[in-house]
Amino acid sequence: MKAFTYLFLLFFLGALHQTLAQDIIFKISGEEIKAKVLEITPDKVQYTQPAKFADSLFTLARKEVFMVKYANGENELMHPPVEEKGTTPVLSSQDMYRQGQMDARQYYRGTNAVLGSIGATLLLGIPGTVLIAAIPPKVNPKEVPNPALLSDQYYYNGYRHQAHKRKVGKAAIGGGIALAAFVAILASIPSTQ
């Protein structure tokens, strides 16, 4: 009986997690759809609704979707197609900030931070890595999918904030490589006894 109770509790918690861990599709019209997003293409968003229709596959035109909030907390802002005049609809300051963050996650590389922290760590030790990590990165328009967006203060701040987070991680990697190289060099030197 105890095993049955534990099995039932485990099943119930799994089902509860499944219903709580859903993606949410926010349509331009304001409607919210709780679903499991399967595929996003340039033209459409395909999803299922396990809570309502277990095996049914639904499709929305991408231009009808404003944003997808995934179960893990990530948001993906859908870009409406470019209008004929070459402009995109105006987004709120919060949306522009988030878009800057998402673009930095995808496009900011930070390879100079790795190389710089290797050199700084070899010359100055750990303070060299800290120094490299503390300096905010310069935003390179070549690393931004649409450089015109950099003129928006909120987009720029979001991009720079996320790029700085990535730079700190890259500097830590470079510092770790330099410390490992230093330890390997010290280990290879024969000790005189």
C-alpha positions as CSV (number, residue, x, y, z in Angstrom):
1,M,0.0,0.0,0.0
2,K,2.9,2.3,0.8
3,A,4.5,1.7,-2.6
4,F,1.2,2.5,-4.3
5,T,0.9,5.8,-2.4
6,Y,4.5,6.8,-3.3
7,L,3.9,5.8,-6.9
8,F,0.7,7.8,-7.1
9,L,2.4,10.8,-5.5
10,L,5.3,10.6,-7.9
11,F,2.8,10.4,-10.9
12,F,0.8,13.3,-9.5
13,L,3.9,15.5,-9.1
14,G,5.1,14.6,-12.6
15,A,1.7,15.5,-14.0
16,L,1.7,18.8,-12.0
17,H,5.1,19.7,-13.2
18,Q,4.1,18.9,-16.8
19,T,1.1,21.3,-16.6
20,L,3.0,24.0,-14.8
21,A,6.1,23.8,-17.1
22,Q,4.5,25.1,-20.3
23,D,5.4,27.5,-22.9
24,I,3.2,30.6,-23.4
25,I,2.5,32.1,-26.8
26,F,1.6,35.7,-26.7
27,K,-0.3,36.8,-29.8
28,I,-0.3,40.3,-31.1
29,S,-4.1,40.4,-30.3
30,G,-3.3,40.0,-26.6
31,E,-4.4,36.4,-26.4
32,E,-2.2,33.9,-24.5
33,I,-1.9,30.3,-25.5
34,K,-0.5,27.8,-23.0
35,A,1.3,25.2,-25.2
36,K,4.4,23.3,-26.0
37,V,6.2,25.0,-28.9
38,L,7.7,22.4,-31.3
39,E,9.1,24.5,-34.1
40,I,9.5,28.2,-35.1
41,T,10.2,28.9,-38.7
42,P,10.4,32.2,-40.5
43,D,6.7,31.8,-41.5
44,K,5.0,29.9,-38.7
45,V,5.0,28.7,-35.1
46,Q,4.0,25.0,-34.6
47,Y,2.8,23.9,-31.1
48,T,0.7,21.4,-29.2
49,Q,-1.7,21.9,-26.3
50,P,-1.1,18.8,-24.1
51,A,-3.6,20.0,-21.5
52,K,-6.5,20.2,-24.0
53,F,-5.6,18.1,-27.1
54,A,-2.8,15.6,-26.5
55,D,-2.0,14.7,-30.1
56,S,-3.2,17.8,-32.1
57,L,-0.7,19.9,-33.9
58,F,-1.5,23.6,-34.3
59,T,0.1,26.2,-36.5
60,L,0.1,30.0,-36.2
61,A,1.4,32.5,-38.7
62,R,4.6,34.0,-37.2
63,K,3.3,37.5,-37.9
64,E,0.4,36.8,-35.4
65,V,2.8,36.0,-32.6
66,F,4.3,38.8,-30.5
67,M,6.5,36.7,-28.1
68,V,7.0,33.1,-26.8
69,K,7.8,32.6,-23.1
70,Y,9.4,29.2,-22.7
71,A,8.9,27.0,-19.7
72,N,12.5,27.6,-18.6
73,G,11.9,31.3,-18.3
74,E,13.5,32.4,-21.6
75,N,11.6,34.8,-23.8
76,E,11.8,34.9,-27.6
77,L,10.5,38.1,-29.2
78,M,9.1,37.4,-32.7
79,H,10.1,40.1,-35.2
80,P,7.2,41.1,-37.3
81,P,8.2,41.2,-41.0
82,V,9.7,44.4,-42.2
83,E,7.1,46.8,-43.5
84,E,7.3,48.1,-47.1
85,K,8.8,51.4,-45.9
86,G,11.7,49.5,-44.4
87,T,10.7,50.2,-40.8
88,T,9.7,47.8,-38.1
89,P,7.0,48.5,-35.5
90,V,8.1,50.4,-32.4
91,L,8.7,48.1,-29.4
92,S,8.5,49.2,-25.7
93,S,11.6,50.1,-23.9
94,Q,11.5,46.8,-21.9
95,D,11.2,44.8,-25.1
96,M,14.1,46.7,-26.7
97,Y,16.2,45.9,-23.6
98,R,15.3,42.2,-23.8
99,Q,16.0,42.2,-27.5
100,G,19.5,43.7,-26.9
101,Q,20.2,41.0,-24.3
102,M,19.1,38.2,-26.6
103,D,21.2,39.5,-29.4
104,A,24.2,39.8,-27.2
105,R,23.8,36.2,-26.1
106,Q,23.7,35.1,-29.7
107,Y,26.2,37.4,-31.4
108,Y,28.7,38.7,-28.8
109,R,31.8,36.5,-29.0
110,G,34.3,38.0,-26.5
111,T,37.4,36.3,-27.9
112,N,39.5,39.3,-27.1
113,A,38.6,38.9,-23.4
114,V,39.9,35.3,-23.4
115,L,43.2,36.3,-25.1
116,G,43.6,39.5,-23.0
117,S,42.9,37.7,-19.7
118,I,45.5,35.0,-20.6
119,G,48.1,37.6,-21.1
120,A,47.0,39.7,-18.1
121,T,47.0,36.7,-15.8
122,L,50.5,35.6,-16.9
123,L,51.8,39.1,-16.3
124,L,49.8,40.2,-13.3
125,G,48.3,37.1,-11.8
126,I,44.6,36.9,-10.8
127,P,44.3,40.7,-10.5
128,G,44.9,40.8,-14.3
129,T,41.9,38.6,-15.0
130,V,39.8,40.7,-12.6
131,L,40.9,43.9,-14.4
132,I,40.0,42.5,-17.8
133,A,36.6,41.3,-16.5
134,A,35.8,44.6,-14.8
135,I,36.1,46.7,-18.0
136,P,32.8,46.8,-19.9
137,P,33.1,45.6,-23.5
138,K,33.0,47.9,-26.5
139,V,29.9,47.2,-28.6
140,N,31.1,46.4,-32.1
141,P,28.4,47.1,-34.7
142,K,29.7,44.1,-36.7
143,E,28.5,41.8,-33.9
144,V,25.0,43.2,-33.9
145,P,22.4,41.7,-36.4
146,N,20.9,45.2,-37.0
147,P,23.4,48.0,-36.2
148,A,20.6,50.6,-36.5
149,L,19.2,49.3,-33.3
150,L,22.3,50.5,-31.4
151,S,20.9,54.0,-31.6
152,D,18.1,52.9,-29.2
153,Q,19.3,53.5,-25.7
154,Y,17.4,50.6,-24.2
155,Y,18.6,48.1,-26.8
156,Y,22.2,49.4,-26.4
157,N,22.0,49.0,-22.6
158,G,20.5,45.5,-22.8
159,Y,23.1,44.4,-25.3
160,R,26.0,45.9,-23.4
161,H,24.8,44.5,-20.0
162,Q,24.5,41.0,-21.4
163,A,27.8,41.3,-23.4
164,H,29.5,42.3,-20.1
165,K,28.2,39.2,-18.4
166,R,29.6,37.1,-21.3
167,K,32.9,39.0,-21.1
168,V,33.3,38.2,-17.4
169,G,32.8,34.5,-18.3
170,K,35.3,34.6,-21.1
171,A,37.8,36.4,-18.9
172,A,37.4,33.7,-16.3
173,I,38.1,31.0,-19.0
174,G,41.2,32.9,-20.1
175,G,42.4,33.3,-16.5
176,G,41.8,29.5,-15.9
177,I,43.8,28.7,-19.1
178,A,46.7,30.9,-18.0
179,L,46.7,29.5,-14.4
180,A,46.7,25.9,-15.8
181,A,49.6,26.7,-18.1
182,F,51.5,28.3,-15.2
183,V,50.9,25.2,-13.0
184,A,52.0,22.9,-15.9
185,I,55.2,24.9,-16.4
186,L,55.9,24.8,-12.6
187,A,55.2,21.1,-12.6
188,S,57.6,20.4,-15.5
189,I,60.6,22.2,-13.8
190,P,62.6,19.6,-12.0
191,S,63.1,20.3,-8.3
192,T,66.6,20.5,-6.9
193,Q,67.0,18.6,-3.7
